[in-house]
Amino acid sequence: MKIGSIACDIIVFSVRGEPDLGDELQTITEMVAGDVDSNVIVNLVCVDIIRSSSLTKLLELRQALVCPGMPACAL
């Protein structure tokens, strides 16, 4: 995974795809959890397929950014 930034408040993550995608998304979620000022771009250009478990991780990342502190089941 590559990490870059466009501006001081925007973080860009370039992920590799399966089978590491779920772990990479979990790492991103842990990095930005609780930071209400985080703006995140996940670059999926190298991803050919997304498994359902990785879609779950994307939803958890969204939940961490939109409603920090709320449980994922509140989606």
PDB file of N, CA, C, O and CB in Angstrom:
ATOM      1  N   MET A   1       0.852  -1.166   0.000  1.00  0.00           N
ATOM      2  CA  MET A   1       0.000   0.000   0.000  1.00  0.00           C
ATOM      3  C   MET A   1       0.896   1.227   0.000  1.00  0.00           C
ATOM      4  O   MET A   1       1.869   1.297   0.750  1.00  0.00           O
ATOM      5  CB  MET A   1      -0.968  -0.001   1.218  1.00  0.00           C
ATOM      6  N   LYS A   2       0.562   2.187  -0.841  1.00  0.00           N
ATOM      7  CA  LYS A   2       1.262   3.462  -0.873  1.00  0.00           C
ATOM      8  C   LYS A   2       0.384   4.510  -0.221  1.00  0.00           C
ATOM      9  O   LYS A   2      -0.835   4.505  -0.389  1.00  0.00           O
ATOM     10  CB  LYS A   2       1.629   3.869  -2.324  1.00  0.00           C
ATOM     11  N   ILE A   3       1.007   5.404   0.519  1.00  0.00           N
ATOM     12  CA  ILE A   3       0.286   6.471   1.186  1.00  0.00           C
ATOM     13  C   ILE A   3       0.847   7.797   0.689  1.00  0.00           C
ATOM     14  O   ILE A   3       2.061   8.002   0.683  1.00  0.00           O
ATOM     15  CB  ILE A   3       0.398   6.351   2.739  1.00  0.00           C
ATOM     16  N   GLY A   4      -0.030   8.684   0.278  1.00  0.00           N
ATOM     17  CA  GLY A   4       0.381  10.007  -0.175  1.00  0.00           C
ATOM     18  C   GLY A   4      -0.648  11.023   0.270  1.00  0.00           C
ATOM     19  O   GLY A   4      -1.610  10.685   0.961  1.00  0.00           O
ATOM     20  N   SER A   5      -0.446  12.267  -0.125  1.00  0.00           N
ATOM     21  CA  SER A   5      -1.432  13.289   0.205  1.00  0.00           C
ATOM     22  C   SER A   5      -1.519  14.302  -0.922  1.00  0.00           C
ATOM     23  O   SER A   5      -0.529  14.604  -1.589  1.00  0.00           O
ATOM     24  CB  SER A   5      -1.078  13.987   1.532  1.00  0.00           C
ATOM     25  N   ILE A   6      -2.719  14.818  -1.122  1.00  0.00           N
ATOM     26  CA  ILE A   6      -2.960  15.856  -2.116  1.00  0.00           C
ATOM     27  C   ILE A   6      -2.828  17.215  -1.443  1.00  0.00           C
ATOM     28  O   ILE A   6      -2.242  18.145  -1.996  1.00  0.00           O
ATOM     29  CB  ILE A   6      -4.364  15.692  -2.775  1.00  0.00           C
ATOM     30  N   ALA A   7      -3.377  17.311  -0.253  1.00  0.00           N
ATOM     31  CA  ALA A   7      -3.326  18.533   0.546  1.00  0.00           C
ATOM     32  C   ALA A   7      -3.118  18.105   1.994  1.00  0.00           C
ATOM     33  O   ALA A   7      -3.079  16.913   2.301  1.00  0.00           O
ATOM     34  CB  ALA A   7      -4.639  19.404   0.377  1.00  0.00           C
ATOM     35  N   CYS A   8      -2.988  19.075   2.866  1.00  0.00           N
ATOM     36  CA  CYS A   8      -2.684  18.747   4.264  1.00  0.00           C
ATOM     37  C   CYS A   8      -3.785  17.942   4.941  1.00  0.00           C
ATOM     38  O   CYS A   8      -3.523  17.258   5.930  1.00  0.00           O
ATOM     39  CB  CYS A   8      -2.442  20.013   5.045  1.00  0.00           C
ATOM     40  N   ASP A   9      -5.011  18.009   4.428  1.00  0.00           N
ATOM     41  CA  ASP A   9      -6.108  17.296   5.084  1.00  0.00           C
ATOM     42  C   ASP A   9      -6.679  16.156   4.250  1.00  0.00           C
ATOM     43  O   ASP A   9      -7.713  15.593   4.608  1.00  0.00           O
ATOM     44  CB  ASP A   9      -7.204  18.259   5.416  1.00  0.00           C
ATOM     45  N   ILE A  10      -6.020  15.802   3.138  1.00  0.00           N
ATOM     46  CA  ILE A  10      -6.489  14.711   2.287  1.00  0.00           C
ATOM     47  C   ILE A  10      -5.396  13.651   2.180  1.00  0.00           C
ATOM     48  O   ILE A  10      -4.278  13.938   1.752  1.00  0.00           O
ATOM     49  CB  ILE A  10      -6.888  15.236   0.875  1.00  0.00           C
ATOM     50  N   ILE A  11      -5.731  12.429   2.573  1.00  0.00           N
ATOM     51  CA  ILE A  11      -4.786  11.313   2.514  1.00  0.00           C
ATOM     52  C   ILE A  11      -5.223  10.376   1.393  1.00  0.00           C
ATOM     53  O   ILE A  11      -6.396  10.017   1.296  1.00  0.00           O
ATOM     54  CB  ILE A  11      -4.710  10.552   3.888  1.00  0.00           C
ATOM     55  N   VAL A  12      -4.275   9.985   0.550  1.00  0.00           N
ATOM     56  CA  VAL A  12      -4.550   9.076  -0.566  1.00  0.00           C
ATOM     57  C   VAL A  12      -3.867   7.743  -0.287  1.00  0.00           C
ATOM     58  O   VAL A  12      -2.663   7.691  -0.039  1.00  0.00           O
ATOM     59  CB  VAL A  12      -4.062   9.679  -1.926  1.00  0.00           C
ATOM     60  N   PHE A  13      -4.640   6.677  -0.329  1.00  0.00           N
ATOM     61  CA  PHE A  13      -4.122   5.331  -0.143  1.00  0.00           C
ATOM     62  C   PHE A  13      -4.279   4.585  -1.461  1.00  0.00           C
ATOM     63  O   PHE A  13      -5.392   4.465  -1.974  1.00  0.00           O
ATOM     64  CB  PHE A  13      -4.857   4.588   1.024  1.00  0.00           C
ATOM     65  N   SER A  14      -3.180   4.083  -2.015  1.00  0.00           N
ATOM     66  CA  SER A  14      -3.225   3.243  -3.212  1.00  0.00           C
ATOM     67  C   SER A  14      -3.074   1.797  -2.767  1.00  0.00           C
ATOM     68  O   SER A  14      -2.022   1.399  -2.266  1.00  0.00           O
ATOM     69  CB  SER A  14      -2.105   3.642  -4.245  1.00  0.00           C
ATOM     70  N   VAL A  15      -4.121   1.022  -2.953  1.00  0.00           N
ATOM     71  CA  VAL A  15      -4.121  -0.364  -2.489  1.00  0.00           C
ATOM     72  C   VAL A  15      -3.838  -1.304  -3.645  1.00  0.00           C
ATOM     73  O   VAL A  15      -4.037  -0.949  -4.807  1.00  0.00           O
ATOM     74  CB  VAL A  15      -5.463  -0.720  -1.829  1.00  0.00           C
ATOM     75  N   ARG A  16      -3.366  -2.520  -3.321  1.00  0.00           N
ATOM     76  CA  ARG A  16      -2.932  -3.483  -4.326  1.00  0.00           C
ATOM     77  C   ARG A  16      -4.026  -4.416  -4.794  1.00  0.00           C
ATOM     78  O   ARG A  16      -3.954  -4.917  -5.916  1.00  0.00           O
ATOM     79  CB  ARG A  16      -1.811  -4.284  -3.794  1.00  0.00           C
ATOM     80  N   GLY A  17      -5.009  -4.662  -4.004  1.00  0.00           N
ATOM     81  CA  GLY A  17      -6.058  -5.608  -4.372  1.00  0.00           C
ATOM     82  C   GLY A  17      -5.971  -6.891  -3.574  1.00  0.00           C
ATOM     83  O   GLY A  17      -5.165  -7.015  -2.651  1.00  0.00           O
ATOM     84  N   GLU A  18      -6.807  -7.837  -3.940  1.00  0.00           N
ATOM     85  CA  GLU A  18      -6.870  -9.112  -3.232  1.00  0.00           C
ATOM     86  C   GLU A  18      -5.590  -9.896  -3.455  1.00  0.00           C
ATOM     87  O   GLU A  18      -5.011  -9.787  -4.536  1.00  0.00           O
ATOM     88  CB  GLU A  18      -8.087  -9.933  -3.687  1.00  0.00           C
ATOM     89  N   PRO A  19      -5.124 -10.667  -2.512  1.00  0.00           N
ATOM     90  CA  PRO A  19      -5.757 -11.043  -1.251  1.00  0.00           C
ATOM     91  C   PRO A  19      -5.454 -10.090  -0.101  1.00  0.00           C
ATOM     92  O   PRO A  19      -5.920 -10.320   1.015  1.00  0.00           O
ATOM     93  CB  PRO A  19      -5.328 -12.418  -0.871  1.00  0.00           C
ATOM     94  N   ASP A  20      -4.684  -9.024  -0.341  1.00  0.00           N
ATOM     95  CA  ASP A  20      -4.274  -8.120   0.738  1.00  0.00           C
ATOM     96  C   ASP A  20      -5.232  -6.954   0.967  1.00  0.00           C
ATOM     97  O   ASP A  20      -5.053  -6.198   1.921  1.00  0.00           O
ATOM     98  CB  ASP A  20      -2.910  -7.580   0.445  1.00  0.00           C
ATOM     99  N   LEU A  21      -6.224  -6.794   0.130  1.00  0.00           N
ATOM    100  CA  LEU A  21      -7.093  -5.628   0.195  1.00  0.00           C
ATOM    101  C   LEU A  21      -7.781  -5.489   1.547  1.00  0.00           C
ATOM    102  O   LEU A  21      -7.814  -4.391   2.102  1.00  0.00           O
ATOM    103  CB  LEU A  21      -8.127  -5.700  -0.897  1.00  0.00           C
ATOM    104  N   GLY A  22      -8.326  -6.559   2.084  1.00  0.00           N
ATOM    105  CA  GLY A  22      -9.015  -6.490   3.374  1.00  0.00           C
ATOM    106  C   GLY A  22      -8.103  -6.009   4.491  1.00  0.00           C
ATOM    107  O   GLY A  22      -8.506  -5.182   5.308  1.00  0.00           O
ATOM    108  N   ASP A  23      -6.878  -6.519   4.533  1.00  0.00           N
ATOM    109  CA  ASP A  23      -5.921  -6.094   5.555  1.00  0.00           C
ATOM    110  C   ASP A  23      -5.529  -4.631   5.372  1.00  0.00           C
ATOM    111  O   ASP A  23      -5.387  -3.897   6.349  1.00  0.00           O
ATOM    112  CB  ASP A  23      -4.672  -6.980   5.516  1.00  0.00           C
ATOM    113  N   GLU A  24      -5.355  -4.210   4.126  1.00  0.00           N
ATOM    114  CA  GLU A  24      -4.988  -2.826   3.860  1.00  0.00           C
ATOM    115  C   GLU A  24      -6.111  -1.876   4.277  1.00  0.00           C
ATOM    116  O   GLU A  24      -5.851  -0.827   4.866  1.00  0.00           O
ATOM    117  CB  GLU A  24      -4.657  -2.640   2.375  1.00  0.00           C
ATOM    118  N   LEU A  25      -7.352  -2.241   3.974  1.00  0.00           N
ATOM    119  CA  LEU A  25      -8.492  -1.412   4.368  1.00  0.00           C
ATOM    120  C   LEU A  25      -8.638  -1.354   5.881  1.00  0.00           C
ATOM    121  O   LEU A  25      -8.998  -0.310   6.426  1.00  0.00           O
ATOM    122  CB  LEU A  25      -9.778  -1.945   3.742  1.00  0.00           C
ATOM    123  N   GLN A  26      -8.364  -2.460   6.569  1.00  0.00           N
ATOM    124  CA  GLN A  26      -8.400  -2.476   8.026  1.00  0.00           C
ATOM    125  C   GLN A  26      -7.345  -1.531   8.589  1.00  0.00           C
ATOM    126  O   GLN A  26      -7.614  -0.806   9.546  1.00  0.00           O
ATOM    127  CB  GLN A  26      -8.184  -3.905   8.558  1.00  0.00           C
ATOM    128  N   THR A  27      -6.147  -1.531   8.007  1.00  0.00           N
ATOM    129  CA  THR A  27      -5.068  -0.650   8.437  1.00  0.00           C
ATOM    130  C   THR A  27      -5.452   0.811   8.238  1.00  0.00           C
ATOM    131  O   THR A  27      -5.208   1.645   9.110  1.00  0.00           O
ATOM    132  CB  THR A  27      -3.779  -0.969   7.674  1.00  0.00           C
ATOM    133  N   ILE A  28      -6.054   1.123   7.088  1.00  0.00           N
ATOM    134  CA  ILE A  28      -6.497   2.499   6.823  1.00  0.00           C
ATOM    135  C   ILE A  28      -7.529   2.924   7.856  1.00  0.00           C
ATOM    136  O   ILE A  28      -7.456   4.031   8.388  1.00  0.00           O
ATOM    137  CB  ILE A  28      -7.085   2.625   5.396  1.00  0.00           C
ATOM    138  N   THR A  29      -8.489   2.051   8.144  1.00  0.00           N
ATOM    139  CA  THR A  29      -9.539   2.358   9.125  1.00  0.00           C
ATOM    140  C   THR A  29      -8.939   2.641  10.488  1.00  0.00           C
ATOM    141  O   THR A  29      -9.353   3.584  11.162  1.00  0.00           O
ATOM    142  CB  THR A  29     -10.542   1.202   9.226  1.00  0.00           C
ATOM    143  N   GLU A  30      -7.973   1.841  10.902  1.00  0.00           N
ATOM    144  CA  GLU A  30      -7.325   2.055  12.196  1.00  0.00           C
ATOM    145  C   GLU A  30      -6.534   3.363  12.215  1.00  0.00           C
ATOM    146  O   GLU A  30      -6.464   4.027  13.249  1.00  0.00           O
ATOM    147  CB  GLU A  30      -6.401   0.880  12.526  1.00  0.00           C
ATOM    148  N   MET A  31      -5.942   3.736  11.085  1.00  0.00           N
ATOM    149  CA  MET A  31      -5.159   4.972  11.012  1.00  0.00           C
ATOM    150  C   MET A  31      -6.032   6.220  11.157  1.00  0.00           C
ATOM    151  O   MET A  31      -5.620   7.194  11.786  1.00  0.00           O
ATOM    152  CB  MET A  31      -4.399   5.028   9.695  1.00  0.00           C
ATOM    153  N   VAL A  32      -7.227   6.195  10.580  1.00  0.00           N
ATOM    154  CA  VAL A  32      -8.065   7.398  10.562  1.00  0.00           C
ATOM    155  C   VAL A  32      -9.175   7.378  11.606  1.00  0.00           C
ATOM    156  O   VAL A  32      -9.883   8.372  11.766  1.00  0.00           O
ATOM    157  CB  VAL A  32      -8.673   7.571   9.199  1.00  0.00           C
ATOM    158  N   ALA A  33      -9.338   6.279  12.310  1.00  0.00           N
ATOM    159  CA  ALA A  33     -10.415   6.171  13.304  1.00  0.00           C
ATOM    160  C   ALA A  33     -10.286   7.265  14.356  1.00  0.00           C
ATOM    161  O   ALA A  33      -9.216   7.480  14.926  1.00  0.00           O
ATOM    162  CB  ALA A  33     -10.396   4.782  13.979  1.00  0.00           C
ATOM    163  N   GLY A  34     -11.378   7.938  14.595  1.00  0.00           N
ATOM    164  CA  GLY A  34     -11.401   8.973  15.618  1.00  0.00           C
ATOM    165  C   GLY A  34     -10.935  10.335  15.139  1.00  0.00           C
ATOM    166  O   GLY A  34     -11.065  11.311  15.878  1.00  0.00           O
ATOM    167  N   ASP A  35     -10.403  10.438  13.947  1.00  0.00           N
ATOM    168  CA  ASP A  35      -9.948  11.721  13.410  1.00  0.00           C
ATOM    169  C   ASP A  35     -11.075  12.300  12.564  1.00  0.00           C
ATOM    170  O   ASP A  35     -11.231  11.934  11.399  1.00  0.00           O
ATOM    171  CB  ASP A  35      -8.629  11.560  12.566  1.00  0.00           C
ATOM    172  N   VAL A  36     -11.857  13.198  13.143  1.00  0.00           N
ATOM    173  CA  VAL A  36     -13.034  13.732  12.457  1.00  0.00           C
ATOM    174  C   VAL A  36     -12.669  14.620  11.275  1.00  0.00           C
ATOM    175  O   VAL A  36     -13.525  14.909  10.439  1.00  0.00           O
ATOM    176  CB  VAL A  36     -13.887  14.512  13.429  1.00  0.00           C
ATOM    177  N   ASP A  37     -11.427  15.054  11.188  1.00  0.00           N
ATOM    178  CA  ASP A  37     -11.003  15.914  10.085  1.00  0.00           C
ATOM    179  C   ASP A  37     -10.359  15.147   8.939  1.00  0.00           C
ATOM    180  O   ASP A  37      -9.829  15.757   8.011  1.00  0.00           O
ATOM    181  CB  ASP A  37     -10.044  16.949  10.591  1.00  0.00           C
ATOM    182  N   SER A  38     -10.396  13.827   8.990  1.00  0.00           N
ATOM    183  CA  SER A  38      -9.771  13.026   7.938  1.00  0.00           C
ATOM    184  C   SER A  38     -10.596  13.048   6.661  1.00  0.00           C
ATOM    185  O   SER A  38     -11.815  12.882   6.689  1.00  0.00           O
ATOM    186  CB  SER A  38      -9.580  11.589   8.408  1.00  0.00           C
ATOM    187  N   ASN A  39      -9.922  13.252   5.561  1.00  0.00           N
ATOM    188  CA  ASN A  39     -10.492  13.096   4.235  1.00  0.00           C
ATOM    189  C   ASN A  39      -9.653  12.037   3.546  1.00  0.00           C
ATOM    190  O   ASN A  39      -8.435  12.180   3.438  1.00  0.00           O
ATOM    191  CB  ASN A  39     -10.513  14.458   3.427  1.00  0.00           C
ATOM    192  N   VAL A  40     -10.288  10.985   3.082  1.00  0.00           N
ATOM    193  CA  VAL A  40      -9.557   9.828   2.581  1.00  0.00           C
ATOM    194  C   VAL A  40      -9.982   9.512   1.153  1.00  0.00           C
ATOM    195  O   VAL A  40     -11.168   9.511   0.825  1.00  0.00           O
ATOM    196  CB  VAL A  40      -9.783   8.610   3.490  1.00  0.00           C
ATOM    197  N   ILE A  41      -8.992   9.245   0.315  1.00  0.00           N
ATOM    198  CA  ILE A  41      -9.224   8.720  -1.028  1.00  0.00           C
ATOM    199  C   ILE A  41      -8.563   7.353  -1.080  1.00  0.00           C
ATOM    200  O   ILE A  41      -7.374   7.226  -0.788  1.00  0.00           O
ATOM    201  CB  ILE A  41      -8.659   9.685  -2.151  1.00  0.00           C
ATOM    202  N   VAL A  42      -9.323   6.331  -1.448  1.00  0.00           N
ATOM    203  CA  VAL A  42      -8.773   4.994  -1.624  1.00  0.00           C
ATOM    204  C   VAL A  42      -8.695   4.752  -3.126  1.00  0.00           C
ATOM    205  O   VAL A  42      -9.719   4.633  -3.799  1.00  0.00           O
ATOM    206  CB  VAL A  42      -9.648   3.891  -0.894  1.00  0.00           C
ATOM    207  N   ASN A  43      -7.483   4.680  -3.640  1.00  0.00           N
ATOM    208  CA  ASN A  43      -7.242   4.462  -5.062  1.00  0.00           C
ATOM    209  C   ASN A  43      -7.338   2.960  -5.349  1.00  0.00           C
ATOM    210  O   ASN A  43      -6.493   2.182  -4.906  1.00  0.00           O
ATOM    211  CB  ASN A  43      -5.844   5.030  -5.491  1.00  0.00           C
ATOM    212  N   LEU A  44      -8.358   2.565  -6.081  1.00  0.00           N
ATOM    213  CA  LEU A  44      -8.601   1.162  -6.391  1.00  0.00           C
ATOM    214  C   LEU A  44      -8.209   0.808  -7.824  1.00  0.00           C
ATOM    215  O   LEU A  44      -8.671  -0.207  -8.346  1.00  0.00           O
ATOM    216  CB  LEU A  44     -10.060   0.830  -6.164  1.00  0.00           C
ATOM    217  N   VAL A  45      -7.379   1.608  -8.467  1.00  0.00           N
ATOM    218  CA  VAL A  45      -7.056   1.410  -9.875  1.00  0.00           C
ATOM    219  C   VAL A  45      -6.373   0.068 -10.141  1.00  0.00           C
ATOM    220  O   VAL A  45      -6.535  -0.488 -11.228  1.00  0.00           O
ATOM    221  CB  VAL A  45      -6.171   2.533 -10.358  1.00  0.00           C
ATOM    222  N   CYS A  46      -5.623  -0.463  -9.191  1.00  0.00           N
ATOM    223  CA  CYS A  46      -4.917  -1.739  -9.367  1.00  0.00           C
ATOM    224  C   CYS A  46      -5.751  -2.942  -8.930  1.00  0.00           C
ATOM    225  O   CYS A  46      -5.261  -4.071  -8.954  1.00  0.00           O
ATOM    226  CB  CYS A  46      -3.618  -1.720  -8.589  1.00  0.00           C
ATOM    227  N   VAL A  47      -6.982  -2.719  -8.537  1.00  0.00           N
ATOM    228  CA  VAL A  47      -7.835  -3.789  -8.017  1.00  0.00           C
ATOM    229  C   VAL A  47      -8.687  -4.355  -9.148  1.00  0.00           C
ATOM    230  O   VAL A  47      -9.422  -3.626  -9.814  1.00  0.00           O
ATOM    231  CB  VAL A  47      -8.734  -3.270  -6.861  1.00  0.00           C
ATOM    232  N   ASP A  48      -8.576  -5.667  -9.354  1.00  0.00           N
ATOM    233  CA  ASP A  48      -9.377  -6.336 -10.383  1.00  0.00           C
ATOM    234  C   ASP A  48     -10.680  -6.892  -9.827  1.00  0.00           C
ATOM    235  O   ASP A  48     -11.703  -6.914 -10.513  1.00  0.00           O
ATOM    236  CB  ASP A  48      -8.577  -7.455 -11.019  1.00  0.00           C
ATOM    237  N   ILE A  49     -10.631  -7.341  -8.582  1.00  0.00           N
ATOM    238  CA  ILE A  49     -11.791  -7.981  -7.963  1.00  0.00           C
ATOM    239  C   ILE A  49     -11.851  -7.551  -6.500  1.00  0.00           C
ATOM    240  O   ILE A  49     -10.823  -7.374  -5.847  1.00  0.00           O
ATOM    241  CB  ILE A  49     -11.717  -9.544  -8.089  1.00  0.00           C
ATOM    242  N   ILE A  50     -13.068  -7.387  -6.003  1.00  0.00           N
ATOM    243  CA  ILE A  50     -13.265  -7.046  -4.591  1.00  0.00           C
ATOM    244  C   ILE A  50     -14.171  -8.107  -3.990  1.00  0.00           C
ATOM    245  O   ILE A  50     -15.301  -8.299  -4.437  1.00  0.00           O
ATOM    246  CB  ILE A  50     -13.880  -5.602  -4.415  1.00  0.00           C
ATOM    247  N   ARG A  51     -13.668  -8.790  -2.977  1.00  0.00           N
ATOM    248  CA  ARG A  51     -14.456  -9.816  -2.287  1.00  0.00           C
ATOM    249  C   ARG A  51     -15.438  -9.152  -1.331  1.00  0.00           C
ATOM    250  O   ARG A  51     -15.280  -7.988  -0.965  1.00  0.00           O
ATOM    251  CB  ARG A  51     -13.534 -10.802  -1.520  1.00  0.00           C
ATOM    252  N   SER A  52     -16.438  -9.903  -0.938  1.00  0.00           N
ATOM    253  CA  SER A  52     -17.453  -9.371  -0.027  1.00  0.00           C
ATOM    254  C   SER A  52     -16.836  -8.945   1.306  1.00  0.00           C
ATOM    255  O   SER A  52     -17.292  -7.977   1.914  1.00  0.00           O
ATOM    256  CB  SER A  52     -18.549 -10.415   0.213  1.00  0.00           C
ATOM    257  N   SER A  53     -15.812  -9.652   1.762  1.00  0.00           N
ATOM    258  CA  SER A  53     -15.165  -9.266   3.022  1.00  0.00           C
ATOM    259  C   SER A  53     -14.476  -7.910   2.886  1.00  0.00           C
ATOM    260  O   SER A  53     -14.426  -7.144   3.849  1.00  0.00           O
ATOM    261  CB  SER A  53     -14.145 -10.336   3.455  1.00  0.00           C
ATOM    262  N   SER A  54     -13.946  -7.608   1.704  1.00  0.00           N
ATOM    263  CA  SER A  54     -13.314  -6.304   1.478  1.00  0.00           C
ATOM    264  C   SER A  54     -14.366  -5.199   1.361  1.00  0.00           C
ATOM    265  O   SER A  54     -14.127  -4.066   1.777  1.00  0.00           O
ATOM    266  CB  SER A  54     -12.442  -6.342   0.207  1.00  0.00           C
ATOM    267  N   LEU A  55     -15.527  -5.528   0.795  1.00  0.00           N
ATOM    268  CA  LEU A  55     -16.623  -4.546   0.764  1.00  0.00           C
ATOM    269  C   LEU A  55     -17.053  -4.190   2.179  1.00  0.00           C
ATOM    270  O   LEU A  55     -17.369  -3.036   2.469  1.00  0.00           O
ATOM    271  CB  LEU A  55     -17.830  -5.092  -0.038  1.00  0.00           C
ATOM    272  N   THR A  56     -17.063  -5.185   3.058  1.00  0.00           N
ATOM    273  CA  THR A  56     -17.373  -4.931   4.463  1.00  0.00           C
ATOM    274  C   THR A  56     -16.367  -3.971   5.066  1.00  0.00           C
ATOM    275  O   THR A  56     -16.743  -3.057   5.799  1.00  0.00           O
ATOM    276  CB  THR A  56     -17.396  -6.240   5.258  1.00  0.00           C
ATOM    277  N   LYS A  57     -15.090  -4.168   4.764  1.00  0.00           N
ATOM    278  CA  LYS A  57     -14.038  -3.276   5.275  1.00  0.00           C
ATOM    279  C   LYS A  57     -14.203  -1.861   4.729  1.00  0.00           C
ATOM    280  O   LYS A  57     -13.949  -0.895   5.448  1.00  0.00           O
ATOM    281  CB  LYS A  57     -12.645  -3.821   4.907  1.00  0.00           C
ATOM    282  N   LEU A  58     -14.626  -1.719   3.464  1.00  0.00           N
ATOM    283  CA  LEU A  58     -14.891  -0.394   2.909  1.00  0.00           C
ATOM    284  C   LEU A  58     -16.034   0.294   3.651  1.00  0.00           C
ATOM    285  O   LEU A  58     -15.968   1.493   3.921  1.00  0.00           O
ATOM    286  CB  LEU A  58     -15.219  -0.498   1.417  1.00  0.00           C
ATOM    287  N   LEU A  59     -17.076  -0.461   3.980  1.00  0.00           N
ATOM    288  CA  LEU A  59     -18.191   0.098   4.741  1.00  0.00           C
ATOM    289  C   LEU A  59     -17.765   0.495   6.151  1.00  0.00           C
ATOM    290  O   LEU A  59     -18.215   1.513   6.678  1.00  0.00           O
ATOM    291  CB  LEU A  59     -19.338  -0.905   4.808  1.00  0.00           C
ATOM    292  N   GLU A  60     -16.899  -0.310   6.758  1.00  0.00           N
ATOM    293  CA  GLU A  60     -16.388   0.025   8.088  1.00  0.00           C
ATOM    294  C   GLU A  60     -15.533   1.284   8.033  1.00  0.00           C
ATOM    295  O   GLU A  60     -15.579   2.102   8.952  1.00  0.00           O
ATOM    296  CB  GLU A  60     -15.574  -1.144   8.664  1.00  0.00           C
ATOM    297  N   LEU A  61     -14.749   1.450   6.963  1.00  0.00           N
ATOM    298  CA  LEU A  61     -13.960   2.670   6.787  1.00  0.00           C
ATOM    299  C   LEU A  61     -14.882   3.873   6.651  1.00  0.00           C
ATOM    300  O   LEU A  61     -14.651   4.911   7.271  1.00  0.00           O
ATOM    301  CB  LEU A  61     -13.039   2.555   5.552  1.00  0.00           C
ATOM    302  N   ARG A  62     -15.915   3.736   5.850  1.00  0.00           N
ATOM    303  CA  ARG A  62     -16.886   4.829   5.697  1.00  0.00           C
ATOM    304  C   ARG A  62     -17.523   5.181   7.034  1.00  0.00           C
ATOM    305  O   ARG A  62     -17.666   6.355   7.373  1.00  0.00           O
ATOM    306  CB  ARG A  62     -17.977   4.445   4.682  1.00  0.00           C
ATOM    307  N   GLN A  63     -17.900   4.162   7.785  1.00  0.00           N
ATOM    308  CA  GLN A  63     -18.507   4.378   9.093  1.00  0.00           C
ATOM    309  C   GLN A  63     -17.557   5.126  10.028  1.00  0.00           C
ATOM    310  O   GLN A  63     -17.978   6.023  10.758  1.00  0.00           O
ATOM    311  CB  GLN A  63     -18.913   3.040   9.715  1.00  0.00           C
ATOM    312  N   ALA A  64     -16.287   4.760  10.004  1.00  0.00           N
ATOM    313  CA  ALA A  64     -15.282   5.415  10.866  1.00  0.00           C
ATOM    314  C   ALA A  64     -15.108   6.880  10.491  1.00  0.00           C
ATOM    315  O   ALA A  64     -14.817   7.711  11.351  1.00  0.00           O
ATOM    316  CB  ALA A  64     -13.927   4.688  10.767  1.00  0.00           C
ATOM    317  N   LEU A  65     -15.285   7.200   9.207  1.00  0.00           N
ATOM    318  CA  LEU A  65     -15.103   8.581   8.754  1.00  0.00           C
ATOM    319  C   LEU A  65     -16.363   9.419   8.929  1.00  0.00           C
ATOM    320  O   LEU A  65     -16.279  10.591   9.296  1.00  0.00           O
ATOM    321  CB  LEU A  65     -14.680   8.599   7.299  1.00  0.00           C
ATOM    322  N   VAL A  66     -17.533   8.833   8.670  1.00  0.00           N
ATOM    323  CA  VAL A  66     -18.772   9.578   8.706  1.00  0.00           C
ATOM    324  C   VAL A  66     -19.340   9.706  10.123  1.00  0.00           C
ATOM    325  O   VAL A  66     -19.780  10.784  10.525  1.00  0.00           O
ATOM    326  CB  VAL A  66     -19.782   8.921   7.806  1.00  0.00           C
ATOM    327  N   CYS A  67     -19.327   8.617  10.868  1.00  0.00           N
ATOM    328  CA  CYS A  67     -19.915   8.595  12.210  1.00  0.00           C
ATOM    329  C   CYS A  67     -18.930   7.962  13.174  1.00  0.00           C
ATOM    330  O   CYS A  67     -19.152   6.834  13.612  1.00  0.00           O
ATOM    331  CB  CYS A  67     -21.263   7.823  12.222  1.00  0.00           C
ATOM    332  N   PRO A  68     -17.837   8.655  13.524  1.00  0.00           N
ATOM    333  CA  PRO A  68     -16.861   8.050  14.432  1.00  0.00           C
ATOM    334  C   PRO A  68     -17.492   7.710  15.778  1.00  0.00           C
ATOM    335  O   PRO A  68     -18.276   8.481  16.331  1.00  0.00           O
ATOM    336  CB  PRO A  68     -15.672   8.991  14.636  1.00  0.00           C
ATOM    337  N   GLY A  69     -17.133   6.548  16.284  1.00  0.00           N
ATOM    338  CA  GLY A  69     -17.645   6.122  17.571  1.00  0.00           C
ATOM    339  C   GLY A  69     -18.904   5.289  17.511  1.00  0.00           C
ATOM    340  O   GLY A  69     -19.270   4.646  18.495  1.00  0.00           O
ATOM    341  N   MET A  70     -19.580   5.290  16.359  1.00  0.00           N
ATOM    342  CA  MET A  70     -20.778   4.484  16.214  1.00  0.00           C
ATOM    343  C   MET A  70     -20.396   3.065  15.817  1.00  0.00           C
ATOM    344  O   MET A  70     -19.459   2.878  15.040  1.00  0.00           O
ATOM    345  CB  MET A  70     -21.732   5.103  15.177  1.00  0.00           C
ATOM    346  N   PRO A  71     -21.088   2.079  16.323  1.00  0.00           N
ATOM    347  CA  PRO A  71     -20.785   0.699  15.914  1.00  0.00           C
ATOM    348  C   PRO A  71     -21.137   0.477  14.450  1.00  0.00           C
ATOM    349  O   PRO A  71     -22.061   1.103  13.931  1.00  0.00           O
ATOM    350  CB  PRO A  71     -21.546  -0.306  16.794  1.00  0.00           C
ATOM    351  N   ALA A  72     -20.409  -0.406  13.785  1.00  0.00           N
ATOM    352  CA  ALA A  72     -20.624  -0.681  12.367  1.00  0.00           C
ATOM    353  C   ALA A  72     -22.028  -1.214  12.083  1.00  0.00           C
ATOM    354  O   ALA A  72     -22.543  -1.031  10.980  1.00  0.00           O
ATOM    355  CB  ALA A  72     -19.591  -1.673  11.873  1.00  0.00           C
ATOM    356  N   CYS A  73     -22.648  -1.866  13.055  1.00  0.00           N
ATOM    357  CA  CYS A  73     -23.980  -2.425  12.833  1.00  0.00           C
ATOM    358  C   CYS A  73     -25.034  -1.335  12.702  1.00  0.00           C
ATOM    359  O   CYS A  73     -26.174  -1.628  12.343  1.00  0.00           O
ATOM    360  CB  CYS A  73     -24.350  -3.368  13.967  1.00  0.00           C
ATOM    361  N   ALA A  74     -24.678  -0.084  12.985  1.00  0.00           N
ATOM    362  CA  ALA A  74     -25.627   1.021  12.871  1.00  0.00           C
ATOM    363  C   ALA A  74     -25.771   1.508  11.435  1.00  0.00           C
ATOM    364  O   ALA A  74     -26.541   2.431  11.168  1.00  0.00           O
ATOM    365  CB  ALA A  74     -25.197   2.169  13.758  1.00  0.00           C
ATOM    366  N   LEU A  75     -25.020   0.882  10.490  1.00  0.00           N
ATOM    367  CA  LEU A  75     -25.136   1.273   9.090  1.00  0.00           C
ATOM    368  C   LEU A  75     -26.541   1.054   8.675  1.00  0.00           C
ATOM    369  O   LEU A  75     -26.892   1.313   7.524  1.00  0.00           O
ATOM    370  CB  LEU A  75     -24.169   0.496   8.185  1.00  0.00           C
TER     371      LEU A  75
END
